[in-house]
Amino acid sequence: MSWSWKLARVAGIDVYVHATFLLLIVWVGARHWADEQSVAAVVAGVAFILALFACIVLHEFGHALTARRYGIATRDITLLPIGGVARLERMPEKPSQELRVALAGPAVNVAIAGVLYAWLRVTSGWAAAPEMSVTGGPFLERLMLVNVFIAMFNLLPAFPMDGGRALRAVLATRMEYTRATHHAAALGQAVAFGFGFLGLMGGNPFLVFIAFFVWIGAAQEASMVQMSAALAGIPVRRAMVTDFRTVEPADSLGHVVETLLAGAQKDFPVIDGGRVVGIVLYRDLPGAVASRGRETPAVEIMRRDFQTAHSHDMLESAFKRLQTGDCHTMPVVDDGHLVGLVTMDNMGEFLALQAGLGPHTFRGARRVA
């Protein structure tokens, strides 16, 4: 994820923090200073936020390590102001496995809350109920309450929360996966509507934000699963772009820009000795040209963390891999040689044209300028 810095590598998984997370730290510190005019209050407020996000990282590791049991790797975990994101390479194929992976995160928060509760009971540090709240009161009690809240919030039966995926997994044991996703997404949007209504009636912008977040998440999940199902059984060669341009490692960024402006292609494979060694992405070009100059060679900004496909691979598999990666252009390589490109955009165009013109329209590879 762009604008992210690597914090550590734990259990073989890179942990990143997004730049916007620092804005949250600054905001929390400023609020505590404005309320109490005390350095101690600022330190305590920031420390609580850091402890909270440590719990969120453990939540994401719950998902990641459970997925690892089923042979599913996690690309990375990123901390954002709204929480954490663990990018799994794919979702489990069996509903029972998806259910365990979905519930593993909230289970970690329940475990943390249980440990904190036991510690407070053993040490007689339990505060009276009126003194406890999420925003005020003793440090450990607040952290326990927040972990309970995180678990409950994530178990809401709505995408993109864990509860939505758990519900989909349960439904998928009784019906086809796409139908299960449709029903789970519909329920999620009903939940979003309820949050939005309560937020507008009560003047609570936080509830309105949650409603928007859940509504979009449910719609995206349903759309992605429907698209994945539509691509099943179709080989990559039927949708890949075969009319494409490439660049060499020594080519200047100015040359890449001129090549981009001459056609409709956005991302460019970098070829060295007949083999793909990287990809220059459109989104990297403006900043690189501005900061490094037009004479900078392409090798200095090309992405090396890309995936490849074979022309006989299924589009469904390629689509899932493109979803999880930072690079949304996938070279199609046969016998070590580049024969085509697959992108998220051209997959969408392929499906739209196939739906409009009939499933047997595209028997060979596409040629796109």
C-alpha positions in Angstrom: 0.0 0.0 0.0 1.4 3.4 -1.0 2.2 6.0 1.7 3.0 3.2 4.2 6.2 2.6 6.2 7.4 -0.8 7.3 7.4 -1.2 11.1 8.5 -4.8 11.5 8.4 -8.3 10.2 6.7 -10.7 12.5 6.1 -14.4 11.9 7.1 -13.8 8.3 4.5 -11.1 7.7 5.4 -7.4 7.1 3.6 -4.9 9.3 3.2 -1.4 7.9 1.8 1.8 9.2 0.0 4.2 6.8 1.0 7.9 6.9 -2.5 9.0 7.9 -2.1 7.0 11.1 0.3 9.7 12.3 -2.5 12.3 11.8 -4.6 10.3 14.3 -1.7 10.4 16.9 -1.4 14.2 16.4 -5.1 14.7 16.7 -5.4 12.6 19.9 -2.4 14.5 21.4 -3.9 17.8 20.5 -7.3 16.9 22.0 -5.8 15.8 25.3 -3.7 19.0 25.5 -6.7 21.2 24.7 -8.8 19.4 27.4 -6.2 19.2 30.2 -3.2 21.4 29.2 -1.0 18.6 30.6 1.9 16.8 29.0 1.1 13.8 31.2 -2.4 13.7 29.7 -1.0 13.9 26.2 1.4 11.0 26.8 -1.4 8.9 28.4 -3.8 9.5 25.5 -1.2 8.6 22.9 -0.1 5.6 24.9 -3.7 4.3 25.0 -4.0 4.7 21.2 -0.8 2.8 20.7 -2.0 0.0 23.0 -5.3 -0.1 21.2 -3.7 -0.4 17.8 -1.4 -3.1 19.2 -4.6 -5.1 20.0 -5.7 -4.4 16.4 -2.5 -5.8 15.0 -3.0 -8.9 17.1 -6.5 -9.1 15.7 -5.1 -9.1 12.2 -2.5 -11.7 13.1 -5.4 -13.9 14.3 -6.8 -13.9 10.8 -3.3 -14.3 9.2 -2.1 -17.1 11.3 -5.3 -19.0 11.0 -5.3 -18.6 7.2 -1.7 -19.9 7.2 -3.0 -23.2 8.7 -4.9 -23.7 5.4 -1.9 -22.8 3.2 -2.9 -19.2 2.6 -0.2 -16.6 2.9 -0.6 -13.0 4.1 1.1 -10.4 2.0 1.2 -7.8 4.8 -0.7 -6.1 7.6 -1.2 -2.3 7.4 -2.3 0.0 10.2 -4.8 2.7 9.2 -6.6 5.4 11.3 -9.8 3.3 11.0 -8.2 0.0 12.0 -6.0 -2.7 10.4 -6.0 -4.6 7.1 -4.5 -8.0 6.6 -4.1 -8.8 2.9 -4.5 -12.5 2.4 -3.4 -13.9 -0.9 -6.8 -15.4 -1.3 -9.9 -16.4 0.8 -10.3 -20.0 1.9 -12.3 -22.1 -0.6 -14.1 -24.2 2.0 -16.8 -22.4 4.0 -15.7 -24.0 7.3 -12.2 -22.6 6.8 -13.5 -19.1 5.9 -15.6 -19.2 9.0 -12.6 -20.0 11.2 -10.4 -17.3 9.5 -13.2 -14.7 9.9 -13.8 -15.5 13.6 -10.1 -15.7 14.6 -9.7 -11.9 14.7 -12.6 -11.2 17.1 -11.6 -14.2 19.1 -8.2 -12.6 19.8 -9.9 -9.5 21.1 -12.1 -11.6 23.4 -9.0 -13.3 24.6 -7.3 -10.0 25.3 -10.3 -8.7 27.2 -10.5 -11.9 29.2 -6.8 -11.7 30.2 -7.2 -8.1 31.3 -10.4 -8.9 33.2 -8.6 -11.8 35.1 -5.6 -9.6 35.8 -7.8 -6.8 37.2 -9.7 -9.2 39.4 -6.5 -10.9 40.7 -4.8 -7.6 41.5 -8.0 -6.0 42.9 -7.6 -3.2 40.3 -11.2 -3.4 39.1 -12.9 0.0 38.9 -16.5 0.6 39.9 -18.9 0.5 36.9 -19.8 4.2 36.9 -16.1 5.1 36.6 -15.6 3.0 33.5 -16.0 4.1 29.9 -14.2 3.8 26.6 -12.9 7.4 26.8 -12.4 7.8 30.5 -11.3 5.8 33.5 -8.3 3.6 34.4 -6.1 2.5 31.5 -6.5 -1.3 31.6 -10.3 -1.1 32.2 -10.6 1.1 29.1 -8.4 -1.2 27.1 -10.6 -4.2 28.1 -13.8 -2.4 27.2 -12.4 -1.3 23.8 -11.4 -4.9 23.0 -15.0 -6.0 23.8 -16.3 -3.3 21.5 -13.9 -4.3 18.7 -15.0 -7.9 18.9 -18.7 -6.9 18.9 -18.4 -4.4 16.1 -16.5 -6.9 13.9 -19.1 -9.5 14.5 -21.8 -7.4 12.9 -23.3 -9.5 10.0 -22.2 -7.0 7.4 -19.3 -6.8 4.9 -16.5 -5.8 5.2 -16.6 -6.8 8.9 -15.7 -10.3 10.0 -19.3 -11.0 10.9 -20.3 -10.6 7.2 -17.7 -13.1 6.1 -18.7 -15.5 8.9 -22.4 -15.2 7.8 -21.4 -15.8 4.2 -19.5 -18.9 5.2 -22.4 -20.3 7.2 -24.8 -19.6 4.3 -22.3 -21.2 1.8 -22.7 -24.5 3.6 -26.4 -24.5 2.5 -26.3 -22.8 -0.9 -24.0 -21.8 -3.8 -21.2 -19.3 -2.8 -22.3 -16.4 -5.1 -25.9 -16.7 -3.7 -24.5 -16.8 -0.1 -22.5 -13.6 -0.8 -25.6 -11.9 -2.3 -27.7 -12.7 0.8 -24.9 -11.7 3.2 -24.3 -8.4 1.3 -28.1 -7.6 1.2 -28.2 -8.1 5.0 -25.1 -6.0 5.4 -26.7 -3.1 3.4 -29.8 -3.4 5.6 -27.6 -3.0 8.6 -25.9 0.0 6.9 -29.3 1.6 6.3 -30.2 1.2 10.0 -27.0 2.8 11.1 -27.5 5.6 8.6 -31.1 6.2 9.8 -30.0 6.3 13.5 -27.1 8.5 12.7 -29.2 11.1 10.8 -32.0 11.1 13.3 -29.7 11.3 16.3 -27.2 13.8 14.7 -24.4 11.3 15.0 -21.9 11.6 12.1 -19.9 8.6 13.3 -22.9 6.3 12.7 -23.4 7.9 9.3 -19.7 7.2 8.5 -20.1 3.5 9.6 -23.2 3.2 7.5 -21.4 4.5 4.4 -18.4 2.3 5.1 -20.6 -0.9 5.5 -22.8 -0.1 2.5 -19.8 0.4 0.1 -18.1 -2.7 1.6 -21.1 -4.9 1.0 -21.6 -3.7 -2.6 -17.9 -4.2 -3.4 -17.9 -7.7 -2.0 -21.0 -8.8 -3.9 -19.6 -7.2 -7.1 -16.2 -8.9 -6.8 -17.6 -12.3 -6.1 -20.1 -12.0 -9.0 -17.2 -11.0 -11.3 -15.1 -13.9 -10.1 -17.9 -16.4 -10.7 -18.4 -15.0 -14.2 -14.7 -15.5 -15.0 -14.7 -19.1 -13.9 -13.8 -21.6 -16.7 -12.4 -18.9 -19.1 -8.7 -19.1 -20.0 -6.5 -16.0 -19.7 -5.7 -16.2 -23.5 -9.3 -15.2 -24.3 -9.2 -11.9 -22.5 -5.5 -10.9 -22.5 -4.3 -7.8 -24.3 -1.9 -8.8 -27.1 -1.3 -5.4 -28.7 1.0 -3.8 -26.1 4.1 -1.8 -25.8 7.2 -2.6 -23.6 10.2 -0.6 -22.4 13.8 -1.5 -21.6 15.5 -0.9 -18.2 17.7 1.8 -19.7 14.8 3.7 -21.4 14.3 7.1 -19.9 11.1 8.1 -18.1 10.6 10.7 -20.8 10.5 7.9 -23.4 8.0 6.0 -21.2 5.8 9.2 -21.0 5.9 9.6 -24.8 5.0 5.9 -25.3 2.1 6.4 -22.9 0.8 9.5 -24.7 1.0 7.7 -28.0 -1.6 5.1 -27.1 -4.1 3.9 -24.5 -1.8 1.6 -22.5 -1.1 2.8 -18.9 1.4 0.3 -17.5 4.5 -1.0 -19.3 6.4 -4.2 -18.8 10.2 -3.8 -18.6 12.0 -6.3 -20.8 15.6 -7.3 -20.4 17.1 -10.1 -22.5 13.6 -11.1 -23.7 12.3 -11.6 -20.1 10.0 -9.5 -18.0 12.0 -8.0 -15.1 9.6 -5.3 -13.9 6.6 -3.1 -14.6 6.5 0.7 -14.8 3.1 1.8 -13.4 1.2 4.8 -14.6 0.5 6.0 -11.0 4.3 6.1 -10.3 5.2 8.2 -13.4 4.1 11.8 -12.5 5.8 11.8 -9.1 9.0 10.2 -10.5 9.3 12.6 -13.4 8.7 15.6 -11.1 11.2 14.5 -8.5 13.9 12.6 -10.5 13.6 14.1 -14.0 12.8 12.8 -17.5 16.2 11.3 -18.0 15.9 8.8 -15.1 16.0 5.2 -16.4 12.9 3.1 -16.1 14.8 0.5 -14.0 14.9 2.9 -11.1 11.1 3.2 -10.6 9.9 -0.2 -12.0 8.0 -2.5 -9.7 9.6 -5.8 -9.1 6.9 -7.3 -7.0 4.5 -8.4 -9.8 2.8 -11.7 -10.6 2.6 -13.5 -13.9 0.1 -15.8 -15.5 0.2 -18.4 -18.2 -2.2 -18.1 -21.2 -3.8 -21.4 -20.2 -4.5 -20.3 -16.6 -8.1 -19.5 -15.7 -9.2 -15.8 -15.5 -10.8 -16.4 -12.1 -7.4 -17.3 -10.6 -5.7 -14.3 -12.3 -8.5 -12.0 -11.1 -8.0 -13.1 -7.5 -4.3 -12.6 -7.6 -4.7 -9.1 -9.2 -7.1 -8.2 -6.4 -4.5 -8.9 -3.6 -1.5 -7.3 -5.2 -0.3 -3.7 -5.5 0.3 -4.1 -9.2 -2.9 -4.4 -11.2 -1.2 -5.3 -14.4 -0.2 -9.0 -14.9 2.1 -10.1 -17.6 1.1 -13.3 -19.4 4.3 -15.4 -19.9 4.5 -18.6 -21.9 7.9 -20.4 -22.0 9.6 -17.4 -20.5 8.3 -15.0 -23.2 5.8 -12.2 -22.8 2.7 -12.9 -24.9 0.1 -10.7 -23.3 -1.2 -8.5 -20.5 -4.1 -8.9 -18.1 -5.4 -5.9 -16.1 -8.4 -5.3 -13.9 -9.8 -2.8 -16.5 -9.5 -5.2 -19.4 -11.2 -8.0 -17.4 -14.1 -5.7 -16.7 -14.3 -4.7 -20.4 -14.1 -8.3 -21.4 -17.1 -9.3 -19.2 -19.1 -6.3 -20.3 -18.6 -7.1 -24.0 -19.1 -10.8 -23.4 -22.4 -10.1 -21.7 -23.6 -7.8 -24.4 -22.4 -9.8 -27.5 -22.7 -13.4 -26.2 -20.4 -15.8 -24.4 -18.9 -17.2 -27.7 -17.8 -13.9 -29.2 -14.2 -13.9 -28.0 -12.6 -17.1 -29.1 -9.1 -15.8 -29.4 -7.0 -13.2 -27.7 -8.0 -9.5 -27.7 -6.1 -6.9 -29.4 -6.4 -3.5 -27.7 -4.6 -0.3 -28.8 
